[in-house]
Amino acid sequence: MLPDPIKKFAAAFAQLPSIGLRQATRLAFHIASLSKAQIRELADAITALGTLTTCTRCFRTHLGSGDLCAICSDPTRNTGLIAIVEKETDIISLEKTRKFNGWYLLLGELHKSGELEHEQKLRIEHLKKFIAKELGGKATEIILAINPTVYGDLNAALLKKDLEPLAQTITRLGRGIPTGGEIEFADEDTLGEAIERRK
Amino acid sequence: MLPDPIKKFAAAFAQLPSIGLRQATRLAFHIASLSKAQIRELADAITALGTLTTCTRCFRTHLGSGDLCAICSDPTRNTGLIAIVEKETDIISLEKTRKFNGWYLLLGELHKSGELEHEQKLRIEHLKKFIAKELGGKATEIILAINPTVYGDLNAALLKKDLEPLAQTITRLGRGIPTGGEIEFADEDTLGEAIERRK
């Protein structure tokens, strides 16, 4: 009953994360109603994503001719300082603070179970080899820049155990009351952390 | 900070209904991580939507060489019987019942205010002209196949008033307890309709 191009689009896009078949079908009809120029713009935007490559050190997506991304190929960056993050957008947020001069290992989103996926295990192995080869066996610091949630804490604890021998110190991001937040509305855990980490 | 192709994709896709900038950005990174072949498949799926055309009578999206879609060009269909629908997928659902032998006017999603958009007004005008020219001024029946919600009722009432002189009868879809549903869980309105429409 559905025209073939609608079906094909829906099937392809429903495979992407956070898009269901129903939403994909409605998107298809919407896009079909756009002008030829608008449709070309969308197709070109996708094709252009194919020009991006993955940094061979940190696994970030980057637009460059070399193997390394702009951060990993920057000689002023401290290679002994490594932040492990889940998402590309987390790197962008951390870079915006201009408070971090190391490099990142992009791990991908972590499972609630604390178990690493095959690809994530490979990335951790890759990090271990880098530390052995380039840093003489010990990084100065590994920051586990993972969300401070119950599952994040579980994953961080497991990663910490695994990486303990490879860094002088393993840290996580500070916790406390967010800037602009009010003590009245902070939950007990956050407030507890804020007291302990007072300065 | 974001690579250019990621930014462009996010901007283009965030303009589509039900996709926000945040979701579009995450989609972009995901698609960038796919193989060249998978990226080409997605781009091709979009390009193929450009081959679809809009039926000049009912405004459905269709894949054909003529001006009219398969339903509107079918000589066994009763042109005096018209169902006004909001969505393409509603047409598909109604066709699946095999209980309707007329044709559809695709109006697009209606506003909660009951006001028609410019394009929707044009489609109603187009319907009026069709009835004047092809049906001698009166359709046999116009079914307002609009969702039985508060806003749907408002829109249907306004459309009914507007179309009253153009059809022998104007109806809406029957209401009652859905097949498989239980009286115990039916709301008062539905049950009231079910009693009135008993047969």
Interface residues (C-beta under 8 A of the other chain):
Chain A: M1 L2 P3 D4 P5 I6 K8 F9 A12 F13 L16 P17 S18 I19 Q23 T25 R26 L27 A28 F29 H30 I31 A32 S33 K36 I39 R40 E41 L42 A43 D44 A45 I46 T47 A48 L49 G50 T51 L52 T54 T61 H62 L63 K87 E88 T89 I92 E95 K96
Chain B: M1 L2 P3 D4 P5 I6 K8 F9 A12 F13 L16 P17 S18 I19 Q23 T25 R26 L27 A28 F29 H30 I31 A32 S33 K36 I39 R40 E41 L42 A43 D44 A45 I46 T47 A48 L49 G50 T51 L52 T54 T61 H62 L63 K87 E88 T89 I92 E95 K96
